[in-house]
Amino acid sequence: METAIETLRFFCGERASEGSVDDALLAMLGTASDERRWLAASLHKTIRLQLDPPIDMRALSAMTTPQWLEHPGRTTTGLPIS
């Protein structure tokens, strides 16, 4: 995934270290345009946040799921919704 991130950054015009760009992925991205650069930057950010989320997002994902989400159709007391 790190290679994909570096390739997307390179496609958007940023420098990349030698050997960190996947030529096959770069070919699939095609000719750079404003729209394609924007999409590549958006995908880069999405992947980066999935691999290394900010501390506040990590804290949220560590929270337990409320019972009403774990058991749809039931109230917080466990009784079925009529």
C-alpha positions in Angstrom: 0.0 0.0 0.0 2.9 2.3 0.7 3.9 2.0 -3.0 0.4 2.9 -4.1 0.5 5.9 -1.8 3.8 7.1 -3.2 2.6 6.5 -6.8 -0.5 8.6 -6.2 1.6 11.4 -4.7 3.9 11.3 -7.7 1.0 11.4 -10.1 -0.2 14.5 -8.3 3.1 16.2 -8.9 5.0 15.6 -5.6 8.5 14.1 -5.5 8.9 10.5 -4.8 12.0 8.5 -3.8 13.6 6.4 -6.4 12.0 3.0 -6.7 8.9 3.9 -4.7 6.7 4.4 -7.8 4.7 1.6 -9.4 5.0 2.0 -13.1 2.0 -0.3 -13.8 -0.2 1.8 -11.5 1.1 5.0 -13.0 0.2 3.6 -16.5 -3.4 2.8 -15.3 -3.8 6.3 -14.0 -3.2 7.6 -17.5 -2.4 11.2 -18.5 -2.6 13.6 -15.7 -5.4 16.2 -15.8 -6.8 18.4 -13.0 -9.7 16.0 -12.4 -7.5 12.9 -12.3 -5.0 14.6 -10.0 -7.9 15.6 -7.7 -9.2 12.0 -7.7 -5.7 10.6 -7.1 -5.2 13.0 -4.2 -8.5 12.0 -2.7 -7.6 8.3 -3.0 -4.2 9.0 -1.5 -5.7 10.7 1.5 -8.3 7.9 2.0 -5.7 5.2 1.9 -3.3 7.2 4.2 -6.1 7.7 6.8 -7.0 4.0 6.7 -3.3 3.0 7.3 -2.5 5.6 9.9 -5.6 7.3 11.3 -5.3 10.4 13.5 -5.4 9.7 17.3 -9.0 11.0 17.7 -10.3 8.6 15.0 -8.4 5.7 16.7 -10.1 6.5 20.0 -13.5 6.5 18.3 -12.9 3.1 16.7 -11.9 1.7 20.0 -15.3 2.5 21.6 -17.8 -0.2 22.2 -20.8 -0.5 20.0 -24.1 0.5 21.7 -26.5 -2.4 22.3 -29.2 -0.9 20.2 -26.8 -1.1 17.2 -25.7 -4.6 18.0 -29.3 -5.8 18.2 -31.5 -3.9 15.7 -35.2 -4.1 16.3 -34.8 -4.2 20.1 -35.0 -1.5 22.7 -32.2 -0.6 25.1 -34.0 -2.9 27.6 -33.7 -5.9 25.3 -37.5 -6.0 24.5 -38.6 -6.3 20.9 -39.9 -3.2 19.3 -43.6 -3.7 18.6 
